[in-house]
Amino acid sequence: MILKFNQIEELFREVDEIIEQKINLYIIGGAALLFKGLKGSTKDIDVIVKNNEERLHLEEALRDIGFKGDRLTNEYKNLEITYILKREDFRIDLFMKKVCSTLSLSEGIEKRAEIIFSGKNLRVFVCSNEDILLFKAIARRDADIDDCIALARQSLDWQIISKEIKTQIKNGKEIWITYLAEGLEKIEEKGIDIPIMKEVRDSYKKYMDKIDSTKNI
């Protein structure tokens, strides 16, 4: 279990010492919430890289400093993690470009991300609260829903979330909206007001109507 973000920063420095290629990392899960002071600990570091070349260089660097691949359980297969790498208390869940094959690292997500570490070759960005909520709402695990509640109690810009939803639907798989609707409903059931819920349900209905019409052909 990781209790302080500076433990993660030390890991970034360790990686930066040995990599020889430029790599940009985006952290979007519990480690991001730990950095923002919205979580007291995290058991993993969710990392997104933009392409396979960065993924290969990062994986090689992590293995060089003692990380080893770990078996994917069904829970994590459903998230479609590219790799899990572990060393002592550290576990890195590595995604390449997408989470659950649906949430893409869009231009908007990149622009909203804040740089929190800059080394000679490694740069690390933490995603915005709005984008972390989308990621965790799609994951839909109990711990993720709890994190979403903590995020929703902050000053979120729901219009940013609405715009990103439209971008993801346009550029990705339409089934994405079903995962998101389920996750947001779980948050709503906990008494959290979600201003864009009607919009999400309308998009969900539109997708399901389209599926039903295809079945009837």
C-alpha positions as CSV (number, residue, x, y, z in Angstrom):
1,M,0.0,0.0,0.0
2,I,1.3,3.4,-0.9
3,L,0.6,6.1,1.7
4,K,2.4,9.2,0.4
5,F,2.7,10.5,-3.1
6,N,6.4,11.3,-2.6
7,Q,7.0,7.5,-2.7
8,I,5.6,7.6,-6.3
9,E,7.8,10.6,-7.1
10,E,10.9,8.6,-6.0
11,L,9.8,5.9,-8.4
12,F,9.5,8.4,-11.3
13,R,13.1,9.6,-10.5
14,E,14.3,6.1,-10.5
15,V,12.8,5.4,-13.9
16,D,14.0,8.7,-15.3
17,E,17.6,7.8,-14.4
18,I,17.7,4.8,-16.8
19,I,15.3,5.6,-19.7
20,E,17.0,7.0,-22.8
21,Q,13.8,7.9,-24.7
22,K,11.2,10.6,-24.1
23,I,8.1,9.2,-22.4
24,N,5.0,11.0,-21.3
25,L,2.9,9.2,-18.6
26,Y,-0.6,10.1,-17.6
27,I,-1.8,9.0,-14.1
28,I,-5.6,8.7,-13.8
29,G,-6.5,6.5,-10.8
30,G,-5.9,6.2,-7.1
31,A,-2.4,7.6,-7.4
32,A,-3.9,10.8,-9.0
33,L,-6.3,11.1,-6.1
34,L,-3.4,10.6,-3.6
35,F,-1.6,13.5,-5.3
36,K,-4.7,15.7,-5.0
37,G,-5.2,14.8,-1.3
38,L,-8.6,13.1,-2.0
39,K,-7.4,9.6,-1.0
40,G,-5.3,8.5,2.0
41,S,-3.6,5.6,0.2
42,T,-3.5,3.6,-3.0
43,K,-2.6,0.0,-3.9
44,D,-1.7,0.7,-7.5
45,I,-0.6,3.3,-10.0
46,D,-2.8,3.5,-13.1
47,V,-0.6,4.8,-15.9
48,I,-1.5,5.5,-19.5
49,V,1.0,5.8,-22.3
50,K,0.1,7.1,-25.8
51,N,1.7,4.4,-28.0
52,N,3.4,1.0,-28.1
53,E,6.9,2.4,-28.4
54,E,6.5,4.3,-25.1
55,R,4.9,1.2,-23.5
56,L,7.9,-1.0,-24.5
57,H,10.5,1.5,-23.2
58,L,8.6,2.0,-20.0
59,E,8.2,-1.7,-19.4
60,E,11.9,-2.3,-20.1
61,A,12.9,0.4,-17.6
62,L,10.6,-1.0,-14.9
63,R,11.9,-4.5,-15.4
64,D,15.4,-3.2,-15.2
65,I,14.7,-1.8,-11.7
66,G,13.2,-4.9,-10.4
67,F,9.5,-4.9,-11.5
68,K,8.0,-8.2,-12.6
69,G,4.9,-9.0,-14.6
70,D,1.9,-10.1,-12.6
71,R,-1.1,-12.3,-13.6
72,L,-4.2,-10.5,-14.7
73,T,-7.3,-11.6,-12.7
74,N,-10.7,-11.5,-14.3
75,E,-11.4,-8.1,-12.6
76,Y,-8.5,-6.5,-14.2
77,K,-8.9,-8.3,-17.6
78,N,-12.3,-6.5,-17.7
79,L,-10.5,-3.2,-17.5
80,E,-8.3,-4.4,-20.4
81,I,-5.0,-3.4,-18.7
82,T,-2.1,-3.9,-21.0
83,Y,0.3,-5.1,-18.3
84,I,0.5,-5.3,-14.5
85,L,4.0,-4.9,-13.1
86,K,4.9,-5.3,-9.4
87,R,7.8,-4.6,-7.1
88,E,7.3,-4.8,-3.3
89,D,4.6,-2.2,-2.4
90,F,4.4,-0.8,-5.9
91,R,2.0,-2.1,-8.5
92,I,1.7,-0.4,-11.9
93,D,-1.4,-1.0,-14.0
94,L,-0.3,0.0,-17.5
95,F,-2.8,1.0,-20.1
96,M,-1.9,1.9,-23.7
97,K,-4.0,4.8,-25.1
98,K,-7.3,3.4,-23.9
99,V,-9.0,2.2,-20.7
100,C,-11.6,-0.6,-21.0
101,S,-11.0,-0.3,-24.8
102,T,-13.4,2.7,-24.7
103,L,-12.0,5.7,-22.8
104,S,-9.3,7.2,-25.1
105,L,-6.6,9.6,-24.1
106,S,-8.2,12.4,-26.1
107,E,-6.7,15.8,-26.9
108,G,-9.0,17.3,-24.3
109,I,-7.8,15.0,-21.6
110,E,-4.2,15.7,-22.5
111,K,-4.8,19.5,-22.4
112,R,-6.5,19.3,-19.0
113,A,-3.8,17.2,-17.4
114,E,-1.3,18.9,-15.1
115,I,2.5,18.2,-15.3
116,I,3.7,17.0,-11.9
117,F,7.1,15.6,-12.7
118,S,9.7,16.5,-15.4
119,G,13.0,14.7,-15.6
120,K,15.6,14.4,-18.4
121,N,13.4,12.0,-20.4
122,L,10.3,11.3,-18.3
123,R,7.4,13.6,-17.9
124,V,4.4,12.7,-15.8
125,F,0.9,14.3,-15.9
126,V,-2.0,13.9,-13.5
127,C,-5.4,14.0,-15.2
128,S,-8.2,16.4,-14.2
129,N,-10.8,15.6,-11.6
130,E,-13.4,15.5,-14.4
131,D,-11.4,12.9,-16.4
132,I,-10.6,10.8,-13.4
133,L,-14.3,10.6,-12.6
134,L,-15.0,9.4,-16.1
135,F,-12.3,6.7,-15.8
136,K,-13.5,5.5,-12.4
137,A,-17.2,5.6,-13.4
138,I,-16.5,3.3,-16.3
139,A,-14.5,0.9,-14.1
140,R,-17.5,0.6,-11.8
141,R,-15.8,-1.3,-9.0
142,D,-17.0,-0.5,-5.5
143,A,-13.8,1.3,-4.6
144,D,-14.0,3.3,-7.8
145,I,-17.5,4.4,-7.0
146,D,-16.4,5.6,-3.6
147,D,-13.6,7.6,-5.3
148,C,-16.2,9.1,-7.7
149,I,-18.3,10.3,-4.8
150,A,-15.2,12.0,-3.3
151,L,-14.6,13.6,-6.7
152,A,-18.2,14.7,-7.1
153,R,-18.1,16.5,-3.8
154,Q,-15.4,18.8,-5.3
155,S,-16.2,21.7,-7.6
156,L,-16.5,19.7,-10.9
157,D,-17.2,21.3,-14.2
158,W,-19.9,19.1,-15.5
159,Q,-19.9,20.8,-18.8
160,I,-16.4,19.6,-19.4
161,I,-17.5,16.1,-18.5
162,S,-20.5,16.4,-20.9
163,K,-18.2,17.6,-23.7
164,E,-15.7,14.8,-23.2
165,I,-18.6,12.3,-23.2
166,K,-19.6,13.5,-26.7
167,T,-16.0,13.4,-27.8
168,Q,-15.5,9.8,-26.6
169,I,-18.8,8.6,-28.2
170,K,-17.8,10.2,-31.5
171,N,-14.3,8.9,-31.6
172,G,-14.6,5.6,-29.8
173,K,-17.0,2.6,-29.4
174,E,-20.6,3.6,-28.8
175,I,-21.0,0.9,-26.2
176,W,-18.9,3.2,-24.0
177,I,-22.1,5.0,-22.9
178,T,-23.5,1.9,-21.3
179,Y,-20.6,1.5,-19.0
180,L,-20.7,5.1,-18.1
181,A,-24.4,5.2,-17.4
182,E,-24.2,2.2,-15.1
183,G,-21.3,3.8,-13.2
184,L,-23.0,7.2,-12.8
185,E,-26.2,5.6,-11.7
186,K,-24.3,3.9,-8.9
187,I,-23.0,7.3,-7.8
188,E,-26.5,8.8,-8.0
189,E,-27.8,6.0,-5.8
190,K,-25.5,7.2,-3.1
191,G,-27.3,10.6,-3.0
192,I,-24.9,12.5,-5.3
193,D,-26.5,14.9,-7.7
194,I,-25.3,14.5,-11.3
195,P,-26.5,17.4,-13.4
196,I,-25.8,15.7,-16.7
197,M,-27.7,12.4,-15.8
198,K,-30.6,13.1,-18.1
199,E,-28.2,13.7,-21.0
200,V,-26.4,10.5,-20.3
201,R,-29.6,8.5,-20.1
202,D,-30.8,10.0,-23.4
203,S,-27.5,8.9,-25.0
204,Y,-27.8,5.5,-23.5
205,K,-31.4,5.1,-24.8
206,K,-30.3,6.3,-28.2
207,Y,-27.6,3.6,-28.3
208,M,-29.9,0.8,-27.1
209,D,-32.6,1.8,-29.7
210,K,-30.0,1.6,-32.4
211,I,-29.0,-1.9,-31.2
212,D,-32.6,-3.0,-31.1
213,S,-33.3,-1.7,-34.6
214,T,-30.2,-3.6,-35.9
215,K,-31.5,-6.9,-34.3
216,N,-34.8,-6.5,-36.1
217,I,-33.3,-6.2,-39.6
